[in-house]
């Protein structure tokens, strides 16, 4: 088996999406060197971001993330390859790391379902897939919860929020989601998974939509947090 893997790696070398160097056999989708350079989101930073993004809203009960997003650095290149370069494996690989962190902080005992933040059908048609689904699939490989990608859909096409202020982002995302199947989420505690959480408005609006249709406690997790 090792020989076959080595042969495949020789014929079709796997490349790190951050540094473009060939991956070693022991490296899954991202090289260890690049992973070690990414700024980790420690407990202090997570608590700060929760207070800033979610505390006053009262929707998200607990939240965690793997990394801190830094512009023009390793993680941005990796996330870009996941979102726009069909790098599903990198999404799943980071999802596994996120699943490991959820296990380490003991959050997996608290929820029943995993729901990836859905894309609007137009954006999904343009991109071809939802990157948050593949991240969620990686999470689920570690924690073995129910991965639900069909009970909620995005009904409002929203503009990119990069250049918007907080109030504009809230208006932009308001009413963006709809629950398709109330029965599947009623009374269930839910983990929402996203790639990068910036203002927290998207996750909060999705959580609000779920709670309005009978969901229980809402948690959130992401690969990265950004200012």
Backbone bond lengths (Angstrom), bond angles and torsions (degrees), N, CA, C in turn:
res aa  C-N    CA-C-N  psi(-1)  N-CA   C-N-CA  omega(-1)  CA-C   N-CA-C  phi
1 X - - - 1.467 - - 1.532 110.73 -
2 X 1.340 116.45 -41.69 1.466 120.26 178.93 1.520 110.39 -62.01
3 X 1.370 116.30 -40.33 1.463 120.65 -179.70 1.522 110.91 -63.34
4 X 1.338 116.33 -41.97 1.474 120.52 179.79 1.528 110.29 -63.76
5 X 1.326 116.01 -44.22 1.463 120.12 178.76 1.524 110.71 -61.20
6 X 1.343 116.13 -42.01 1.465 120.85 179.94 1.524 110.66 -65.31
7 X 1.327 116.75 -39.07 1.463 121.49 179.47 1.527 110.58 -65.64
8 X 1.333 116.12 -45.47 1.458 119.89 178.49 1.526 111.25 -61.64
9 X 1.320 115.95 -38.92 1.458 120.68 179.23 1.524 111.30 -66.26
10 X 1.335 116.04 -30.74 1.471 120.22 177.88 1.519 110.47 -73.30
11 X 1.332 116.01 -42.73 1.474 120.50 -177.63 1.528 112.09 -75.54
12 X 1.317 115.27 -40.43 1.468 120.79 -179.02 1.531 108.17 -128.10
13 X 1.308 116.42 76.14 1.471 119.51 -175.61 1.523 112.22 -60.52
14 X 1.324 115.92 136.02 1.452 122.46 176.78 1.521 108.96 -87.22
15 X 1.324 115.29 137.81 1.465 121.27 -173.01 1.526 110.10 -117.77
16 X 1.311 116.27 137.21 1.458 120.26 175.09 1.527 109.39 -68.58
17 X 1.338 118.83 128.34 1.470 120.97 -177.63 1.526 114.17 -70.50
18 X 1.314 117.10 -9.68 1.465 119.87 179.53 1.524 111.82 -94.44
19 X 1.323 117.37 -54.40 1.473 120.76 -174.76 1.528 113.85 -102.05
20 X 1.348 116.39 -9.38 1.467 122.60 -179.92 1.527 113.68 66.38
21 X 1.316 117.12 17.26 1.453 120.62 174.49 1.524 109.89 -87.76
22 X 1.328 115.38 155.23 1.453 120.53 178.87 1.524 109.98 -66.90
23 X 1.329 115.73 135.72 1.455 120.73 179.16 1.520 110.76 -78.24
24 X 1.327 115.53 146.73 1.457 120.52 172.10 1.523 108.97 -76.25
25 X 1.326 116.06 162.79 1.459 120.21 179.86 1.523 111.96 -59.48
26 X 1.324 116.20 -31.24 1.468 120.82 -178.28 1.526 113.10 -80.21
27 X 1.333 117.05 -8.89 1.467 121.39 -177.88 1.521 109.40 -98.77
28 X 1.338 116.69 129.26 1.462 120.41 -171.95 1.522 112.56 -75.15
29 X 1.331 117.79 -63.22 1.471 121.03 -176.86 1.524 112.52 -138.48
30 X 1.311 116.70 -18.41 1.457 123.00 -177.62 1.516 107.23 -133.66
31 X 1.321 117.93 137.41 1.459 119.13 -176.97 1.531 110.61 -71.87
32 X 1.320 114.89 150.48 1.455 121.24 -178.43 1.521 111.04 -60.98
33 X 1.323 116.45 -37.36 1.461 120.37 -179.54 1.523 111.45 -59.10
34 X 1.338 117.05 -45.38 1.471 120.54 179.78 1.528 110.81 -69.31
35 X 1.321 116.98 -41.61 1.467 119.93 178.61 1.522 111.44 -59.17
36 X 1.320 116.51 -39.50 1.462 120.73 -178.33 1.526 112.72 -70.85
37 X 1.321 116.98 -19.00 1.466 120.41 179.91 1.534 112.76 -85.81
38 X 1.323 116.93 -14.65 1.473 120.33 -177.19 1.525 109.66 -77.99
39 X 1.312 115.54 133.99 1.465 121.45 -178.38 1.526 110.19 -70.08
40 X 1.310 116.55 121.78 1.465 122.07 -179.88 1.527 110.75 -79.50
41 X 1.317 115.57 146.00 1.472 121.21 175.86 1.528 107.62 -89.90
42 X 1.329 116.61 102.81 1.461 119.86 -179.01 1.526 110.48 -83.03
43 X 1.321 116.41 178.32 1.463 121.67 -175.52 1.523 111.98 -59.77
44 X 1.326 116.79 -41.34 1.471 120.66 179.45 1.519 110.81 -60.30
45 X 1.332 116.65 -45.02 1.459 120.55 -179.28 1.525 111.12 -67.90
46 X 1.329 117.03 -40.03 1.464 120.72 178.76 1.527 110.37 -61.64
47 X 1.321 116.85 -45.36 1.467 120.47 178.94 1.514 111.63 -62.25
48 X 1.314 116.71 -41.49 1.464 121.32 177.84 1.530 110.81 -61.09
49 X 1.329 116.28 -46.80 1.468 120.61 -178.63 1.530 111.02 -66.31
50 X 1.319 117.15 -36.48 1.468 119.38 177.68 1.523 110.72 -63.19
51 X 1.313 116.61 -46.85 1.467 120.40 178.95 1.523 110.80 -60.34
52 X 1.292 116.71 -39.65 1.468 122.75 -176.08 1.528 112.60 -74.83
53 X 1.314 117.43 -40.45 1.458 121.34 -169.84 1.529 114.44 -101.45
54 X 1.335 117.90 -30.17 1.459 119.79 -168.06 1.523 116.50 -126.72
55 X 1.304 118.35 -26.34 1.464 121.71 -170.25 1.524 112.41 -55.94
56 X 1.334 117.31 -52.41 1.470 120.45 -174.47 1.522 112.51 -70.56
57 X 1.337 117.60 -24.91 1.462 120.26 -178.95 1.507 113.48 -70.73
58 X 1.322 116.71 -29.45 1.456 120.84 177.84 1.516 115.26 70.86
59 X 1.327 117.78 14.88 1.466 121.53 -178.84 1.529 110.84 -99.02
60 X 1.309 116.23 -49.36 1.464 121.69 -177.70 1.521 109.02 -90.70
61 X 1.328 116.42 118.14 1.465 120.87 -175.51 1.522 112.93 -82.02
62 X 1.307 116.48 -32.30 1.465 120.25 179.04 1.524 108.53 -155.29
63 X 1.315 115.13 154.29 1.462 119.60 -171.21 1.524 109.53 -151.43
64 X 1.336 116.07 144.64 1.463 119.30 172.06 1.520 109.82 -146.58
65 X 1.320 115.67 162.82 1.457 122.00 -179.93 1.521 108.80 -151.24
66 X 1.324 116.25 157.92 1.458 120.81 -179.42 1.520 113.00 -83.79
67 X 1.336 115.52 -50.37 1.454 120.80 -167.90 1.531 112.23 -129.39
68 X 1.323 114.22 166.89 1.466 121.99 170.78 1.526 107.21 -103.40
69 X 1.320 116.08 125.04 1.464 121.21 -177.92 1.523 110.12 -73.59
70 X 1.319 116.01 127.60 1.463 121.86 176.94 1.521 108.83 -124.17
71 X 1.304 115.93 130.40 1.470 121.46 -175.60 1.528 110.98 -66.62
72 X 1.349 114.00 139.54 1.469 122.95 176.08 1.529 113.09 60.80
73 X 1.307 116.39 31.36 1.458 120.02 177.69 1.530 109.72 -126.51
74 X 1.324 115.62 -170.40 1.466 121.17 -169.64 1.524 113.43 -55.16
75 X 1.329 116.60 -48.64 1.464 118.86 -174.57 1.518 111.97 -65.66
76 X 1.318 117.94 -37.10 1.460 119.53 178.63 1.524 111.10 -60.79
77 X 1.308 116.60 -40.88 1.477 119.53 179.19 1.528 111.08 -66.54
78 X 1.319 116.30 -38.06 1.471 119.87 179.05 1.527 111.01 -67.71
79 X 1.345 116.64 -47.29 1.467 120.96 178.76 1.526 110.07 -60.60
80 X 1.321 116.50 -40.10 1.477 120.47 178.98 1.529 110.33 -61.40
81 X 1.323 116.80 -40.30 1.472 119.55 179.72 1.529 111.39 -67.67
82 X 1.334 116.50 -31.36 1.464 120.57 178.16 1.524 110.44 -72.40
83 X 1.333 116.88 -44.79 1.465 121.47 -175.01 1.524 113.38 -75.94
84 X 1.329 116.54 -36.03 1.465 119.11 -171.50 1.530 114.19 -123.81
85 X 1.332 117.34 -6.51 1.455 119.37 -175.12 1.511 114.91 -115.04
86 X 1.332 116.71 17.24 1.472 121.37 178.28 1.530 113.07 58.35
87 X 1.321 116.38 28.50 1.460 119.62 -178.19 1.527 109.75 -89.60
88 X 1.332 114.74 68.87 1.463 120.54 -177.74 1.525 111.51 -61.38
89 X 1.332 116.16 -37.30 1.464 120.24 -176.27 1.525 111.31 -63.89
90 X 1.325 116.57 -38.24 1.469 119.05 177.41 1.526 110.32 -65.92
91 X 1.337 116.61 -36.88 1.461 120.37 176.71 1.512 111.06 -61.90
92 X 1.331 116.34 -45.94 1.471 120.23 178.92 1.529 110.97 -66.21
93 X 1.322 116.54 -38.35 1.457 120.37 -179.61 1.529 111.62 -62.68
94 X 1.335 116.51 -45.99 1.465 119.79 176.49 1.526 110.32 -66.38
95 X 1.330 116.46 -34.31 1.459 120.25 177.20 1.521 111.82 -61.50
96 X 1.328 116.87 -38.18 1.468 120.15 176.73 1.527 110.88 -62.91
97 X 1.340 115.81 -41.80 1.467 119.38 177.65 1.525 110.83 -62.80
98 X 1.332 116.03 -39.42 1.460 119.96 177.31 1.528 110.32 -65.44
99 X 1.323 116.72 -39.92 1.466 120.61 176.18 1.522 111.68 -60.53
100 X 1.338 115.85 -40.53 1.467 119.89 177.13 1.526 111.11 -61.38
101 X 1.333 116.06 -40.79 1.468 119.10 179.79 1.526 110.81 -66.97
102 X 1.320 117.10 -39.60 1.463 120.31 176.82 1.530 111.10 -60.67
103 X 1.311 115.90 -38.78 1.459 119.57 176.25 1.530 111.03 -65.72
104 X 1.324 116.21 -41.69 1.463 120.70 -177.54 1.524 112.53 -65.38
105 X 1.335 117.02 -35.49 1.468 119.44 -179.30 1.526 112.09 -89.71
106 X 1.337 116.35 -1.19 1.461 120.43 175.46 1.511 115.10 77.07
107 X 1.333 117.31 16.23 1.459 119.90 -175.94 1.518 113.04 -77.83
108 X 1.320 117.50 -19.39 1.468 119.85 -174.09 1.522 113.37 -67.82
109 X 1.319 117.56 -18.92 1.469 119.87 178.33 1.518 111.88 -73.70
110 X 1.325 117.18 -14.49 1.458 121.13 -167.55 1.528 114.77 -94.87
111 X 1.317 119.89 -15.89 1.463 119.41 -174.46 1.525 112.54 -127.55
112 X 1.342 115.13 160.18 1.465 122.52 -176.12 1.527 112.62 -105.54
113 X 1.326 116.58 -35.44 1.464 122.13 -173.89 1.518 111.30 -124.40
114 X 1.327 115.37 151.02 1.464 122.23 168.82 1.519 107.59 -111.72
115 X 1.328 116.87 125.52 1.463 120.88 177.56 1.524 109.17 -123.52
116 X 1.349 117.61 114.20 1.460 119.60 175.00 1.529 110.16 -72.01
117 X 1.319 117.53 144.53 1.464 120.28 176.14 1.526 108.22 -60.20
118 X 1.343 118.24 119.85 1.465 119.47 -175.74 1.524 112.87 -77.41
119 X 1.325 115.41 152.36 1.462 122.05 172.36 1.523 109.71 -93.91
120 X 1.330 116.36 151.41 1.458 119.85 170.53 1.527 108.72 -64.89
121 X 1.336 116.63 148.99 1.465 120.64 -175.12 1.535 112.71 -59.60
122 X 1.322 117.61 -32.07 1.466 119.56 178.83 1.524 111.68 -69.38
123 X 1.332 115.70 -42.31 1.462 119.33 178.64 1.519 110.73 -69.55
124 X 1.343 116.28 -36.46 1.454 119.17 178.47 1.527 110.87 -67.56
125 X 1.339 116.38 -37.61 1.465 120.28 177.99 1.529 110.65 -65.33
126 X 1.315 115.82 -38.36 1.466 120.49 179.37 1.529 110.93 -68.10
127 X 1.327 116.23 -43.55 1.459 121.24 -176.35 1.522 111.38 -84.75
128 X 1.343 116.31 -33.63 1.451 121.06 179.56 1.511 114.65 97.18
129 X 1.316 117.71 -9.80 1.459 121.25 -176.56 1.524 109.27 -169.11
130 X 1.328 115.12 167.72 1.461 121.70 176.79 1.523 108.25 -109.54
131 X 1.326 116.79 113.50 1.464 120.42 -176.84 1.530 112.33 -61.75
132 X 1.331 117.17 -31.57 1.463 119.93 -179.11 1.530 111.44 -67.59
133 X 1.325 116.66 -27.23 1.464 119.80 176.29 1.526 110.20 -65.23
134 X 1.326 117.25 -45.06 1.462 119.75 -178.48 1.524 111.70 -68.19
135 X 1.323 116.87 -35.42 1.464 119.92 173.53 1.522 109.61 -62.47
136 X 1.339 116.10 -44.66 1.466 120.99 179.12 1.519 111.83 -62.54
137 X 1.323 116.01 -35.46 1.462 119.91 178.84 1.530 110.43 -65.15
138 X 1.337 115.84 -37.98 1.452 119.59 175.56 1.516 111.75 -65.37
139 X 1.348 116.35 -42.80 1.466 120.77 175.56 1.523 109.91 -56.25
140 X 1.311 115.85 -45.31 1.458 121.05 -175.43 1.530 112.91 -67.82
141 X 1.317 117.06 -25.84 1.469 119.99 176.56 1.527 110.77 -65.70
142 X 1.322 115.86 -24.34 1.463 120.04 179.86 1.534 112.89 -92.19
143 X 1.334 116.76 -38.22 1.471 118.28 -169.20 1.526 114.08 -111.04
144 X 1.340 117.84 -10.60 1.468 122.12 171.05 1.530 113.84 56.75
145 X 1.312 116.33 45.50 1.461 120.86 171.87 1.530 109.03 -98.85
146 X 1.331 116.76 176.52 1.469 120.47 178.27 1.529 108.76 -77.69
147 X 1.334 116.40 122.77 1.459 121.91 177.40 1.522 107.89 -95.64
148 X 1.318 116.35 113.40 1.463 122.56 -173.85 1.524 109.27 -111.73
149 X 1.328 116.14 107.99 1.466 119.96 -180.00 1.525 112.33 -109.10
150 X 1.351 117.49 4.94 1.452 119.12 -174.14 1.511 116.20 -117.95
151 X 1.331 118.17 -10.30 1.465 119.63 -174.49 1.519 113.66 -80.48
152 X 1.332 117.21 -16.35 1.464 121.12 -179.81 1.522 109.34 -131.10
153 X 1.321 116.15 140.96 1.457 118.90 174.04 1.528 109.95 -131.46
154 X 1.300 114.58 159.41 1.468 121.46 178.40 1.519 107.65 -95.53
155 X 1.318 116.78 117.14 1.462 120.92 -174.02 1.524 112.86 -104.09
156 X 1.313 116.68 -6.62 1.467 120.98 -178.16 1.521 108.80 -120.33
157 X 1.330 115.16 124.74 1.467 119.38 176.50 1.516 108.38 -78.65
158 X 1.320 117.17 117.46 1.459 121.24 -175.57 1.524 110.49 -107.47
159 X 1.318 114.69 142.08 1.454 120.39 176.43 1.526 109.21 -72.41
160 X 1.341 116.18 158.07 1.451 119.46 176.05 1.524 110.16 -59.90
161 X 1.334 116.24 139.61 1.454 120.78 -172.14 1.528 113.09 -99.26
162 X 1.318 117.12 8.53 1.467 121.43 -172.91 1.521 112.94 -56.09
163 X 1.332 116.28 -43.30 1.473 119.65 -174.56 1.531 112.88 -98.47
164 X 1.349 117.76 7.92 1.467 120.49 -176.87 1.523 111.01 -90.90
165 X 1.352 114.90 151.04 1.461 118.72 172.28 1.529 109.46 -83.29
166 X 1.321 117.00 179.72 1.467 121.05 -174.07 1.526 111.78 -60.01
167 X 1.347 117.23 -45.60 1.468 120.89 -178.09 1.526 111.04 -65.07
168 X 1.323 116.46 -40.30 1.468 120.27 179.43 1.532 110.76 -66.18
169 X 1.318 116.90 -36.98 1.458 120.47 178.73 1.522 110.98 -66.61
170 X 1.326 117.30 -39.04 1.461 120.86 178.42 1.522 110.93 -63.45
171 X 1.323 116.78 -44.15 1.475 120.38 178.92 1.524 110.90 -66.61
172 X 1.309 116.25 -37.81 1.460 121.64 -176.84 1.529 111.82 -63.28
173 X 1.324 116.97 -38.18 1.460 120.81 -173.98 1.529 113.49 -95.57
174 X 1.322 118.07 -12.26 1.463 121.33 -175.96 1.529 110.87 -60.25
175 X 1.326 116.31 130.34 1.467 121.43 178.84 1.514 114.60 73.28
176 X 1.335 116.80 19.96 1.467 119.87 -173.88 1.525 113.67 -79.36
177 X 1.338 117.98 -17.93 1.462 120.44 -171.86 1.529 112.31 -120.89
178 X 1.320 114.93 154.64 1.456 121.73 177.40 1.528 108.93 -141.10
179 X 1.336 116.00 135.85 1.467 120.88 176.68 1.529 108.80 -84.59
180 X 1.325 116.36 125.00 1.469 121.56 179.30 1.519 112.47 -84.28
181 X 1.315 116.03 -31.96 1.460 120.92 -172.67 1.524 109.31 -134.71
182 X 1.328 116.17 92.92 1.467 120.49 -178.62 1.524 112.11 -60.05
183 X 1.315 115.93 -38.56 1.461 120.50 -175.06 1.524 111.81 -62.66
184 X 1.329 116.89 -35.34 1.467 119.94 -175.97 1.521 112.71 -71.43
185 X 1.345 117.45 -22.51 1.468 119.15 -177.46 1.534 112.63 -111.85
186 X 1.318 117.71 -10.04 1.465 121.40 -176.69 1.536 111.37 -61.94
187 X 1.313 115.64 125.25 1.452 121.47 178.59 1.518 115.06 75.07
188 X 1.341 117.48 0.90 1.460 121.09 -177.22 1.532 110.82 -92.82
189 X 1.311 115.32 139.03 1.459 120.78 169.49 1.525 108.07 -82.65
190 X 1.321 116.41 135.29 1.462 120.56 -167.16 1.525 111.43 -128.26
191 X 1.336 115.23 137.86 1.456 122.01 170.27 1.524 108.63 -102.34
192 X 1.333 116.75 120.26 1.465 122.34 174.18 1.528 108.18 -91.63
193 X 1.337 116.62 132.20 1.465 121.43 -178.75 1.526 109.76 -118.23
194 X 1.334 115.94 132.47 1.460 122.04 177.12 1.525 109.02 -135.25
195 X 1.330 116.27 167.33 1.458 118.73 178.43 1.527 110.96 -79.39
196 X 1.344 116.93 -59.36 1.460 121.40 179.08 1.521 108.79 -128.89
197 X 1.318 116.72 128.76 1.462 121.68 175.35 1.519 108.30 -103.40
198 X 1.325 115.76 121.35 1.465 120.43 -178.63 1.525 110.02 -104.58
199 X 1.327 116.93 -78.25 1.471 119.42 178.64 1.525 111.65 -83.38
200 X 1.325 116.84 -24.21 1.462 121.20 -174.67 1.512 113.22 88.82
201 X 1.328 118.01 -3.19 1.468 121.14 -175.87 1.528 112.76 -66.24
202 X 1.328 117.28 -38.91 1.459 119.76 -179.38 1.518 111.14 -64.07
203 X 1.326 115.97 -48.52 1.467 120.85 179.41 1.525 110.68 -63.15
204 X 1.329 117.29 -42.01 1.467 120.79 -179.98 1.522 111.53 -64.67
205 X 1.328 117.57 -40.21 1.464 120.60 179.82 1.526 110.50 -67.67
206 X 1.312 117.31 -39.77 1.462 120.21 176.49 1.527 109.93 -64.62
207 X 1.325 116.68 -43.32 1.460 120.29 177.54 1.507 112.50 -61.30
208 X 1.323 117.20 -41.18 1.469 122.01 178.71 1.526 110.38 -62.79
209 X 1.314 116.71 -42.22 1.465 121.35 178.64 1.529 110.47 -61.75
210 X 1.325 116.22 -42.81 1.465 120.66 179.74 1.526 111.26 -65.21
211 X 1.323 116.89 -44.67 1.468 120.59 -179.01 1.531 111.05 -65.29
212 X 1.319 116.72 -36.48 1.466 120.27 178.75 1.523 112.45 -64.52
213 X 1.316 116.09 -19.95 1.468 120.93 178.90 1.528 112.30 -105.43
214 X 1.332 116.50 16.40 1.457 119.21 170.58 1.510 116.98 103.60
215 X 1.337 118.24 3.37 1.461 119.35 178.12 1.517 110.31 -66.73
216 X 1.324 116.13 158.10 1.456 121.36 179.56 1.516 111.77 -86.50
217 X 1.325 116.55 -121.53 1.462 121.54 -177.67 1.526 109.08 -81.75
218 X 1.337 116.17 139.68 1.439 122.08 -178.62 1.528 110.21 -111.20
219 X 1.315 115.99 127.88 1.464 123.42 175.88 1.520 108.74 -116.43
220 X 1.314 116.87 163.94 1.457 120.42 179.15 1.527 110.41 -140.71
221 X 1.331 115.34 148.32 1.474 121.32 176.51 1.515 108.07 -148.43
222 X 1.319 115.41 149.07 1.460 120.18 179.92 1.516 109.98 -147.49
223 X 1.317 114.79 161.58 1.451 119.89 173.73 1.526 109.81 -67.57
224 X 1.338 116.01 -39.59 1.454 118.84 -176.73 1.523 111.69 -144.70
225 X 1.324 114.78 159.71 1.458 123.02 171.25 1.524 107.68 -118.84
226 X 1.327 115.54 146.33 1.463 120.07 -178.36 1.524 108.93 -139.04
227 X 1.329 115.62 155.78 1.463 120.66 176.99 1.520 110.06 -77.39
